[in-house]
Amino acid sequence: MDGKRIVSGSSDGTVRIQCESKCGKRCPDWHPLKGHTDWVKSVGFSPDGKRIVSGSADKTLRVWDVERGVQIGGPLEGHTARVMSVEFSSDGKRIVSGSDDKTVRVWDVHGY
């Protein structure tokens, strides 16, 4: 959640963004972001709210452009088991991920 929108991952491999209107009525769901091939286990907004990171049981991370609703670059690969946790750094230049392979990785996404 970034204060205006909620992002969630699903067992169908999609990432969904939802918003709440100021009057309390729910805004329509945005189109699901598709790319993962297995359950999306963790998601998060970048500090500026312009990107989303998702981590999946397919062992990859993906970075998404919120405004355009598209994946930025290719999947981030390197974990050998499902990705369980993802988070942008406070400056938005790196992503930290934790996996069932018992590793924590730091990804440089400056320029994404």
C-alpha positions in Angstrom: 0.0 0.0 0.0 1.3 3.4 -0.9 -1.4 5.5 0.8 -3.6 5.6 -2.3 -3.4 2.1 -3.8 -3.1 -1.4 -2.7 -1.0 -4.0 -4.6 -1.5 -7.7 -4.2 -0.1 -10.9 -5.6 -2.2 -14.0 -6.6 -2.0 -17.7 -6.9 -2.7 -17.3 -10.6 0.7 -15.5 -11.1 -0.8 -12.0 -11.5 -0.2 -8.7 -9.7 -3.2 -6.5 -9.1 -3.5 -2.8 -8.2 -6.6 -1.4 -6.5 -7.4 2.0 -5.4 -9.7 3.6 -2.9 -11.5 6.8 -3.9 -11.7 9.7 -1.5 -15.5 9.4 -1.2 -15.0 5.8 0.1 -16.3 4.1 -3.0 -14.0 1.4 -4.5 -12.3 2.3 -7.8 -12.4 -0.3 -10.5 -9.6 -2.8 -10.5 -6.7 -2.1 -12.9 -5.9 -4.8 -15.4 -3.8 -7.6 -13.8 -0.1 -7.5 -14.5 0.9 -10.8 -16.1 4.3 -12.4 -16.4 4.9 -14.7 -13.5 4.3 -18.4 -14.1 3.5 -19.3 -10.5 2.1 -17.8 -7.3 3.1 -14.2 -6.6 4.3 -14.4 -2.9 5.4 -10.8 -2.3 4.8 -7.3 -3.8 5.8 -3.8 -2.9 5.7 -0.2 -4.3 8.9 1.8 -4.9 9.2 4.9 -2.6 8.0 7.2 -5.4 5.0 4.9 -6.2 5.9 4.7 -9.8 7.1 1.0 -9.8 6.1 -2.2 -8.2 8.3 -5.2 -7.5 6.9 -8.7 -7.3 8.5 -12.0 -6.2 7.1 -15.4 -7.1 7.3 -19.1 -6.6 8.6 -19.2 -10.2 11.9 -18.1 -8.6 11.9 -14.7 -10.3 11.4 -11.0 -9.5 9.7 -8.6 -11.9 9.6 -4.8 -11.9 6.4 -3.1 -13.2 5.7 0.4 -14.4 2.5 1.4 -12.5 1.3 4.1 -14.9 1.7 2.0 -18.0 0.9 -1.4 -16.5 3.8 -3.1 -18.1 6.9 -5.0 -17.0 10.1 -3.1 -17.0 13.0 -5.1 -18.4 13.3 -8.9 -18.1 12.7 -11.0 -15.0 15.4 -10.8 -12.3 16.7 -14.4 -12.1 19.2 -16.0 -9.6 17.2 -17.6 -6.8 17.0 -21.4 -6.9 13.7 -21.6 -4.9 10.6 -19.5 -4.6 11.0 -15.9 -3.7 9.2 -15.1 -0.5 9.9 -11.5 0.2 10.7 -8.4 -1.8 11.3 -4.7 -0.9 12.6 -1.6 -2.6 15.4 0.3 -0.8 14.5 3.7 0.5 16.1 5.4 -2.5 14.4 3.1 -5.0 17.7 2.1 -6.6 17.9 -1.4 -5.2 15.6 -4.3 -4.4 16.2 -6.8 -1.6 14.7 -10.3 -2.0 14.6 -13.3 0.3 14.0 -16.9 -1.0 13.4 -20.4 0.2 16.9 -21.1 -1.1 18.0 -19.5 2.2 19.6 -16.5 0.5 19.0 -12.8 0.5 19.9 -11.0 -2.7 20.3 -7.3 -3.5 19.5 -6.2 -7.0 20.6 -3.0 -8.6 17.6 -1.6 -10.5 18.8 2.0 -10.9 17.6 3.0 -14.3 14.6 0.7 -14.3 
